[in-house]
């Protein structure tokens, strides 16, 4: 079961990552937020926002984007 979960998770991760780079659009807020974060990671600040499918990892690793409040 562990191995099957690992394979399934890897396939979902890679599929989502590829969908960002091939400009597929899935009309959900979660998907758009993750795609936006991933594009910022590649084209603005490569030291932040590594999480492709789960932003919780950026919080844990301290690589989340700091937002400024006015």
C-alpha positions as CSV (number, residue, x, y, z in Angstrom):
1,X,0.0,0.0,0.0
2,X,2.8,2.4,0.8
3,X,4.5,1.8,-2.6
4,X,1.2,2.2,-4.4
5,X,0.5,5.5,-2.6
6,X,4.0,6.7,-3.4
7,X,3.6,6.0,-7.1
8,X,0.1,7.6,-7.2
9,X,1.4,10.7,-5.4
10,X,4.4,11.0,-7.7
11,X,2.1,10.7,-10.8
12,X,-0.2,13.4,-9.4
13,X,2.7,15.7,-8.6
14,X,4.3,15.3,-12.0
15,X,1.0,15.7,-13.8
16,X,0.2,19.0,-11.9
17,X,3.7,20.3,-12.5
18,X,3.6,19.5,-16.2
19,X,0.1,21.2,-16.5
20,X,1.6,24.4,-15.1
21,X,4.3,24.5,-17.7
22,X,2.1,23.5,-20.7
23,X,-0.4,26.2,-19.8
24,X,-3.4,24.0,-19.1
25,X,-6.1,25.8,-17.3
26,X,-8.2,24.0,-14.7
27,X,-10.9,26.4,-13.5
28,X,-10.5,26.0,-9.7
29,X,-9.2,28.6,-7.2
30,X,-6.7,26.1,-5.7
31,X,-5.2,25.2,-9.1
32,X,-4.9,28.8,-10.1
33,X,-3.2,29.8,-6.8
34,X,-0.8,26.9,-7.1
35,X,0.0,27.7,-10.7
36,X,0.6,31.4,-9.9
37,X,2.9,30.5,-7.0
38,X,4.8,28.1,-9.2
39,X,5.3,30.7,-12.0
40,X,6.5,33.3,-9.4
41,X,9.0,30.6,-8.2
42,X,10.4,30.2,-11.7
43,X,10.3,33.8,-13.0
44,X,10.6,36.1,-9.9
45,X,12.2,34.5,-6.9
46,X,13.7,31.0,-7.2
47,X,14.4,30.9,-3.5
48,X,10.6,30.9,-2.5
49,X,7.5,28.9,-3.3
50,X,8.9,25.4,-4.0
51,X,5.6,23.7,-3.2
52,X,4.0,22.5,-6.4
53,X,0.9,20.7,-5.1
54,X,0.9,21.6,-1.4
55,X,1.8,25.0,0.0
56,X,2.1,23.6,3.5
57,X,5.7,22.5,2.7
58,X,6.7,26.1,2.0
59,X,5.4,27.0,5.4
60,X,7.3,24.1,7.1
61,X,10.6,24.9,5.2
62,X,10.2,28.7,5.6
63,X,10.2,29.3,1.8
64,X,6.7,30.8,1.6
65,X,6.3,34.2,0.0
66,X,6.0,37.0,2.5
67,X,3.0,39.2,1.7
68,X,3.1,42.9,2.6
69,X,0.0,44.4,4.2
70,X,-0.9,48.1,3.9
